[in-house]
Amino acid sequence: MGNLMGSLRYKEPRSVEECDSTWESDSESDEQPGDEDSGISECVSRFETGRCGEQANMSPKVSPSDSKSSTKMKRSFYAAKDLYKYRHSYPNYKAPRLPNDYRNLRFYLNKIPLIPDGIFIEEILTKWRGNYDKLEHNHTYIQWLFPLREQGLNFYAQELTQEEIKEFQSTREAKRRFLLAYTLMLDFYGIKLLDKSGNVARASNWQERFQHLNESQHNYLRITRILKSLGELGFEAFKAPLVRLLLDEALCRGTLPNMLHSTLEYYVYTIRLRSHRRSLLRYARQHYQPANTFLWGPPARRRGAEAGPGGRVAEPTPERERRGGDPHRACSPLTKKDSVGGGCGGGDGKGTKGYTVSTKTLQEGVMERGRGDRGKYIETVPL
């Protein structure tokens, strides 16, 4: 009934500004308590301030002379609208007409295999870990491991419904396997889960896997799906630590420069709590180069308090599209010094520093579409 009433009040956003409520309030007290138990302990630590300090000097910077172009950079309305709908539980969502047989839940209970491969979840969890070629080149499993409320590329995978989401969240065995599936993909990306609060850090294989991830951009769409599915199935608190790690690696350490735009345009905005989005974006704006090309806020009218002497912050200026067409790649090229652990986040270069976040668990709707990360967006159907 609530979703129906929401759909009656729903007004289609017509601009990026209408989609983005991140900076509507600078209050850090807008957290809303989750009233459902996710089956995991809540994280009680706060965001790391994560200042570059002296190590910031090791991160490559772009000269303003490199920021000349005839085209002004803009945020993607498509991305903003997609994630606005996700964060607001898809108020105009219509349930599928087909009977809901809880196919996603039954898959996670190891009662049915994924289609069309005919593989059960237990086989994936026990035999696919470390098989990076299979995880990279098989494109049918991701929709089953991380279901959403929208049809993906695998049309045999069934969309989630609100009823199935509630049933999934109350089934301990399904949640246990879902968490194992998450760690399977983290290992594939060179990341490890540190605890039941969702904190993450570099895994022992991070150098090899980050190098692969930096050039394997279809995995960026997968990560968007993973983040959204985490929020759907009771692990909202796991999003921000992962996004923070990816942001730090892309922006400060220079190990994932190609991922920077996806992190700022998509991953941050999968997070439902505005206070956590603001924390991530303030961190990014502090270290982004050139600083006057940062597009993700706060809006110009709010920048006086955060500006330098005179209270004035320059408006974004165009930036040359370089290195494959992604203008953001110019700000954090991969260097040998960065690849061994220098950067904003500190740490000892061995990936031992975790990324922590405090949040409550919320359950809302989801939808996913992907776009390429290079210069012009290329619309695709969901993974």
C-alpha positions in Angstrom: 0.0 0.0 0.0 2.8 2.3 0.8 4.5 1.8 -2.5 1.1 2.4 -4.2 0.6 5.7 -2.4 4.2 6.6 -3.2 3.5 6.0 -6.9 0.5 8.3 -6.8 2.7 11.1 -5.4 5.6 10.4 -7.7 6.9 13.2 -9.8 9.4 12.3 -12.6 12.6 14.2 -12.0 13.6 16.3 -15.0 17.2 17.3 -14.1 20.3 16.1 -12.2 19.5 18.7 -9.5 16.0 17.2 -8.9 17.5 13.7 -8.7 20.2 14.6 -6.2 19.2 15.4 -2.6 22.7 14.8 -1.2 23.3 18.5 -0.3 19.7 19.5 0.7 20.8 19.5 4.3 24.3 19.7 5.8 23.0 18.1 9.0 24.7 14.8 9.9 21.7 13.7 11.9 19.4 12.5 9.0 20.1 8.8 9.5 16.9 6.9 9.8 16.8 3.7 11.8 16.3 0.4 10.0 13.5 -1.5 11.5 14.5 -4.9 10.1 17.3 -7.1 11.3 19.8 -7.8 8.6 21.2 -10.8 10.4 24.6 -9.0 10.9 26.0 -6.9 13.6 25.8 -3.2 13.0 29.0 -1.2 12.4 29.6 1.3 15.1 32.7 3.0 13.8 32.5 6.3 11.9 34.0 7.3 8.6 37.7 7.7 8.5 38.7 11.2 7.9 41.4 9.8 5.6 43.4 12.9 4.9 46.3 12.7 2.4 48.6 14.7 4.5 52.2 14.5 3.4 51.4 11.4 1.3 49.1 13.5 -0.9 52.2 14.9 -2.5 52.9 11.5 -4.0 49.6 11.5 -5.9 50.0 12.9 -9.5 48.3 16.1 -10.2 47.0 17.7 -13.4 48.0 21.1 -14.4 45.2 23.6 -15.2 46.7 23.9 -18.6 45.5 20.4 -19.3 41.9 21.5 -18.6 41.1 23.1 -22.0 38.4 21.7 -24.1 35.6 22.9 -26.2 33.1 20.7 -24.3 32.2 21.4 -20.7 31.9 18.3 -18.5 28.5 17.5 -17.1 27.0 14.9 -14.8 24.8 12.2 -16.4 21.1 12.8 -16.0 20.6 9.1 -16.9 22.8 8.0 -14.0 21.2 10.5 -11.6 17.7 9.5 -12.5 18.4 5.8 -12.3 19.9 6.0 -8.8 17.2 8.5 -7.6 14.6 5.8 -8.4 16.6 3.1 -6.7 17.1 5.1 -3.5 13.3 5.9 -3.4 12.1 2.3 -3.8 10.9 2.8 -7.3 7.6 4.5 -6.6 6.3 3.7 -10.1 7.4 0.1 -9.8 5.0 -2.5 -11.2 5.3 -6.1 -10.0 5.8 -8.7 -12.7 2.6 -10.4 -13.9 4.1 -13.9 -13.6 3.4 -15.7 -10.4 6.1 -15.1 -7.8 7.7 -18.5 -7.1 10.6 -17.0 -5.1 13.1 -18.3 -7.6 16.0 -16.1 -6.2 15.4 -17.4 -2.7 15.2 -21.0 -3.9 18.4 -20.6 -5.8 20.1 -19.4 -2.6 18.7 -22.3 -0.7 20.4 -24.6 -3.2 17.1 -26.0 -4.3 17.3 -24.9 -8.0 20.3 -24.2 -10.3 20.8 -21.0 -12.1 19.6 -21.1 -15.7 20.8 -21.6 -18.4 24.1 -23.1 -16.9 22.4 -25.6 -14.6 24.8 -24.7 -11.7 23.8 -24.7 -8.1 24.9 -22.0 -5.7 27.0 -24.4 -3.6 29.1 -25.3 -6.6 29.7 -21.7 -7.4 30.7 -20.9 -3.8 33.0 -23.9 -3.4 34.5 -24.4 -6.9 34.6 -21.0 -8.5 36.6 -19.1 -5.9 39.9 -18.2 -7.4 38.8 -19.2 -10.9 39.1 -15.7 -12.3 38.8 -16.7 -16.0 35.4 -18.2 -15.3 34.3 -15.3 -13.2 35.4 -12.9 -15.9 34.0 -14.5 -19.0 30.8 -16.1 -17.7 28.0 -13.5 -18.0 25.0 -15.5 -16.7 25.8 -16.0 -13.0 25.9 -12.3 -11.9 22.2 -11.8 -12.2 21.5 -14.8 -10.0 24.1 -14.0 -7.4 23.0 -10.4 -7.1 19.3 -10.1 -8.0 17.5 -6.8 -8.6 14.0 -5.6 -9.3 14.7 -5.2 -13.0 15.4 -7.6 -15.8 19.1 -8.0 -16.7 20.9 -9.6 -19.6 20.1 -13.1 -18.4 16.4 -13.3 -19.2 16.2 -16.6 -17.3 16.9 -14.7 -14.0 13.8 -13.6 -12.2 13.4 -10.1 -10.9 13.1 -9.6 -7.2 9.7 -8.6 -5.7 9.0 -6.9 -2.4 7.5 -10.1 -1.0 10.6 -12.2 -2.0 12.9 -9.5 -0.5 11.2 -9.8 2.9 11.3 -13.6 2.8 15.0 -13.5 1.8 15.9 -11.2 4.6 14.2 -13.5 7.1 16.0 -16.6 5.9 19.4 -17.0 7.6 20.7 -19.7 5.2 20.1 -17.5 2.2 21.8 -14.5 3.8 24.8 -16.6 4.8 25.3 -17.8 1.2 24.7 -14.3 -0.2 27.5 -13.0 2.0 29.7 -15.8 0.7 28.9 -14.8 -2.8 29.9 -11.2 -2.0 33.3 -12.3 -0.6 33.7 -14.4 -3.8 33.4 -11.3 -6.0 35.5 -9.2 -3.6 38.3 -11.7 -4.0 37.9 -11.6 -7.8 38.5 -7.8 -7.5 41.4 -8.1 -5.1 39.5 -7.1 -2.0 38.8 -8.9 1.3 36.0 -8.5 3.8 37.3 -7.8 7.3 34.3 -8.3 9.5 30.6 -8.7 9.8 30.2 -4.9 9.7 31.2 -4.7 6.0 34.7 -3.2 6.5 37.1 -4.1 3.6 40.7 -3.8 2.6 43.1 -4.9 -0.1 43.6 -8.6 -0.4 46.9 -10.3 -0.9 46.3 -10.5 -4.6 45.4 -6.8 -5.0 48.1 -5.8 -7.4 47.3 -8.3 -10.0 43.5 -8.0 -9.6 43.5 -4.2 -9.5 45.5 -4.1 -12.7 42.9 -6.3 -14.3 40.0 -4.4 -12.9 41.3 -1.1 -14.1 41.0 -2.3 -17.7 38.0 -4.6 -17.4 35.2 -2.0 -17.5 32.3 -4.3 -17.8 33.0 -5.2 -14.2 32.1 -1.6 -13.3 28.5 -2.4 -14.2 28.8 -5.6 -12.1 29.9 -3.5 -9.1 26.9 -1.2 -9.5 24.6 -4.3 -9.5 26.4 -5.7 -6.4 26.0 -2.5 -4.5 22.3 -2.2 -5.3 21.7 -5.9 -4.4 23.4 -5.4 -1.1 20.9 -2.7 -0.3 18.0 -4.8 -1.4 18.8 -7.9 0.6 19.7 -6.4 4.0 23.4 -5.4 3.7 23.0 -1.6 3.1 25.8 -1.0 5.7 28.3 -2.9 3.5 28.1 -0.3 0.6 30.0 2.7 2.0 33.1 0.8 3.1 33.5 -0.7 -0.4 32.8 2.7 -2.1 35.3 4.4 0.1 38.0 1.8 -0.7 37.4 2.1 -4.5 37.3 5.9 -4.2 40.6 5.9 -2.4 42.3 3.6 -4.8 41.0 5.5 -7.9 41.5 9.0 -6.6 44.5 9.0 -4.3 46.5 5.8 -4.8 46.1 5.8 -8.6 45.6 2.0 -8.8 42.1 2.2 -10.3 42.1 5.5 -12.3 39.7 4.3 -14.9 37.1 3.6 -12.2 37.0 7.1 -10.7 34.1 8.4 -12.8 32.0 5.3 -12.1 32.7 5.7 -8.4 31.6 9.3 -8.2 28.8 9.1 -10.7 27.3 5.7 -9.7 28.7 4.0 -6.7 28.4 6.9 -4.2 24.8 7.4 -5.2 23.7 3.9 -4.5 24.1 4.8 -0.8 20.8 5.8 0.7 21.9 7.9 3.6 22.7 11.5 2.5 25.2 12.0 5.4 27.3 9.1 4.1 27.2 10.3 0.5 28.2 13.8 1.7 31.2 12.3 3.7 32.4 10.5 0.6 32.0 13.4 -1.7 33.7 15.8 0.7 36.6 13.4 0.9 36.7 13.2 -2.9 36.5 16.9 -3.3 39.3 17.5 -0.9 41.7 15.4 -3.1 40.3 15.8 -6.6 42.6 17.4 -9.1 42.0 19.9 -10.8 39.8 21.0 -7.9 37.7 23.4 -9.9 36.5 20.5 -12.2 34.8 18.6 -9.3 31.1 18.2 -10.4 29.5 16.4 -7.5 28.8 19.2 -5.0 28.2 20.9 -2.9 26.2 23.3 -5.1 27.8 26.6 -5.7 25.5 28.4 -3.3 26.7 26.2 -0.5 30.4 26.4 -1.1 31.1 29.6 0.7 31.6 27.8 4.0 34.0 25.3 2.4 35.8 27.7 0.1 39.2 29.2 0.6 40.1 32.9 1.3 37.4 35.2 0.1 34.7 32.5 0.3 34.8 31.9 -3.4 35.1 28.7 -5.3 35.7 28.6 -9.1 33.0 27.1 -11.3 33.9 23.8 -13.0 35.9 24.2 -16.1 36.3 21.8 -19.0 38.9 19.1 -18.9 40.7 17.5 -21.8 39.6 14.0 -22.6 42.7 11.9 -22.4 43.8 8.3 -22.1 41.0 6.5 -23.8 38.4 9.3 -23.6 37.6 9.3 -19.9 38.3 12.9 -18.7 38.7 11.7 -15.1 41.5 9.4 -15.9 43.8 12.3 -16.4 43.7 13.2 -12.7 45.0 9.9 -11.3 47.3 8.1 -13.7 48.8 4.9 -12.3 52.4 5.2 -11.2 54.8 2.8 -9.7 54.9 4.8 -6.5 51.1 4.7 -6.1 50.8 1.0 -6.9 52.7 0.1 -3.8 50.3 1.9 -1.4 51.0 5.6 -1.4 47.9 7.9 -1.3 45.2 9.6 0.7 44.2 6.6 2.8 47.4 6.1 4.5 48.3 2.5 5.4 51.5 0.6 5.0 51.4 -0.2 1.3 50.4 -3.8 2.0 46.7 -3.3 2.0 46.2 -3.7 5.7 44.2 -0.6 6.3 40.5 -1.1 6.3 37.6 1.2 5.3 34.9 1.7 7.9 31.5 3.2 7.9 28.6 3.7 10.4 25.1 3.1 9.0 21.8 1.5 9.6 20.2 -1.1 7.5 17.4 0.0 5.2 15.5 -1.9 2.6 14.2 -0.3 -0.5 13.7 -1.0 -4.2 16.2 -1.3 -6.9 16.8 -1.1 -10.6 20.1 -1.1 -12.6 21.3 0.1 -15.9 24.9 0.5 -16.9 26.8 2.9 -19.0 30.4 2.9 -20.2 33.0 4.8 -18.3 34.8 6.5 -21.2 33.8 10.1 -22.1 30.4 9.6 -23.7 28.1 7.3 -22.0 26.9 4.2 -23.8 23.6 3.0 -22.7 23.2 -0.7 -22.1 20.6 -3.0 -20.7 21.2 -4.1 -17.1 23.8 -6.8 -16.5 
